[in-house]
Amino acid sequence: MFFHLGPERAEISDASSALIATYKAVRIDPDAILAFLRHLRPDRKSFNRIRRYAPSSKTDAAARFIFLNKACWNGLYRVNSNGIFNVPFGWPKTDFLLDESNFLECSKQLHRRAISIRCQDFEEIAPRVVANDFIFLDPPYVTAHNMNGFVDWNESLFGWDDQIRLAKMAKTLVDLGANVLITNAAHADVKDLYTGFGQMEYERSSTLAANLRYRRRTSEAIFFGGPAYQTSKLRYLKQSRNRHARSEHRRG
């Protein structure tokens, strides 16, 4: 969302220290990361070597993070209780790792003076939110209901109590006059958390089965609230009424 919108002022935050460290390294020294990655290919031999590799610098750690994300199973970054990366090789269909020009553009966006990158719990953003801010919240999706094979891991990372905390904070931010957009699984219990929010639901193919034949359709939801969404909704309803009135006039 951040790279798509390209805002002049923003705060990026996540509880994953490895992800945040990668963002910071991409901002500071993208050329060093590219130099590390440029001659690598996402084959099994390289994957096993890089997985065992102990980085000696922040840029090497970021390059390792990016490579493992590209070469592992479904782009899943997961570590065990000892902090050791334990996702298997993903058998990528191509040797493509990243678009260097796009990577450098991402670094430029992150390097803007008014872009803050923080490793923190999501609730820590609340004191800095003011009216008309846009807040995008993309938590680990509820998985116990979807039975996607990673229930235990996901529940230890982001449990149901955290989902409740997130929804409560989202409502508080909307009450402050901020515009809030949240993504999650389209499950009845999740929808109940966002009563009063606008909701959209859509389906896509799950990516959690290695064999395409066993991938099911999964439902996801987008929840939104705030003055900008209310204005957009009113504008849409007004346009719909006008179209309906013109249609009735033509029939008459």
Secondary structure, 3 states (H helix, E strand, C coil): CHHHHCCCCEEEEECCHHHHHHHHHHHHCHHHHHHHHCCCCCCHHHHHHHHHCCCCCHHHHHHHHHHHHHHEHHHCCCECCCCCECCCECCCCCCCCCCHHHHHHHHHHHCCCCEEEEECCHHHHHHHCCCCCEEEECCCCCCCCCCCCCHHHHHHHCCHHHHHHHHHHHHHHHHCCCEEEEEEECCHHHHHHCCCCEEEEEEEECCCCCCHHHCCEEEEEEEEECHHHHHHHHHHHHHHHHHHHHHHHHHC
